[in-house]
C-alpha cells in the first residue's frame, strides 16, 4: 500500500493557487489602469471644453487667452466655470454607442481609488 499517493495533487493545487493569484492580480491592475486612463481622458476633455470658451476679441487684439467666467451673469466667479466643467465631465461620463466603456459617474471615478470625492486643485468650487 502507498503512503505518499497525494503529493502530486498537493503540489499542483498549491502551484495553481499561486498562478491564479498572480493572474488575478495582473487583471486587477489592468482594470485600475483602465479606470485611471478613463478618468484622465474625461477630465482632459472637460478642461479642453472649458478653455475653448475663450474670449476671441482679446486673443486677436492683445494675444491674451481669457476665459469669461461670468457666462452671461453679472458676476464672474469661479463656481460658474466649475459648474460648466462638471456638466462637461458628466456628459463625457455617459457611454455613447458601441465600443465605449460602460457609463460611469464622477463620484464613481473618485471612489474607484478609495479616495474622497474632493477637489482641492484648480477648481476648488467643483462639487463632485
N, C-alpha and C positions, 0 to 999 in steps of 0.2 A: 504494500500500500504506500502511496506517495504522501510525503509530509509537506512538500513545498509545491503544491499544484497551482496556487493562485498568484504567484509572484509576477507573472506577466500581466495579469489583469490589474493588479495594484499599480504596476509601473505605467501601464497605458492610461489608467484613469487619472493618475497624478500628472502625467505629461499632457493629457488632454485638457485638464483644468488650467495648467499654465498657458498652453497655447490659446485657449479660449479667452482667458483673462487678458492676454496681450492683444488679441484681435479686437475684443470689445473695447479696450482702452483706446486703440487706434481709431475705431469707428466713432467713439465719443469725442475724441479730439478733432476729428474731421467735422463732426456736427457743430461743435462750438466754433470752429474756424469759419464755417459757412454762415453761422448766425452773426458773428462779428463782421464778416465781409458784407453781409446784407445790411447791417446797421450802419456801417461806414458808407456804403453806397447811398442809402436813404438820406443820411444826414448831409452828404456831399451834394446830392441833387437838390435837397431843400435849401441849403445855403446858396447854391448857384441860382436858384429861383428867386430868393430874396434879393440877392445882389444884382439880379437882372433888372430890377425896378429902379435903376439909377436915373438921375436927372440928366437928360440928354443935352440940354442947352448949356448947363455948367461944364459938361465934358467937352463940348465943341468950342465954347468960348474961352474957357480957362484951364482946360485939361484937368479938371477936378472930378473925381469919381465920388458922387454924393448920392446917398440913398435918402429920399424924403420919407421920414418916419411918421409923418402926420397922416398919410393915406386919406386925405380929404377932411380931416378933423382939424379943429383949431389948435390942438396941442401936439407937438412932436415928442412922443415918449417911446422908450424902448419896448414897452409892452405891445405896441402896435406891430412892430417888426417881429416880436416874439410870437404873437398870435398868427401872423402870416406864415412864419416858419413852421409853427405847429400844424397849421392847416395843410401846408405843402407836404410835411412829413406824414401826416395822417393819410393824405391822398396817395402818397408813394408806398405806404404800408399795405394798401389793398392789393391783393393779387389780381392782375388783369389778364385774362386769357390763358391760353395753353402755354406751357413751358415756363411759367412763372413759379416762384416759390409760393408756399402757402401764405395766405393772408396773416399778417402779424399786427400787433399794436405797438405803439411806442413804449408803453409800460411793459409789455412782454419782452421787448428787446432789452430793456434795462434790467428786468428781473431774470433774464437768462444767465446772467453772470453772478447772481447773488448780490447785486448791488442795490442800493436805494435809488429810487427814481427822482434824483435831484440833479439840477443843472446849475453849477456854480461857475460856469465858464464864460463865454462871450455873451450869452443871453440869460442873465440871472432871472429875468421875469418869466421865462418859459416854464409853464407848468405842465408836467408830464402826467 
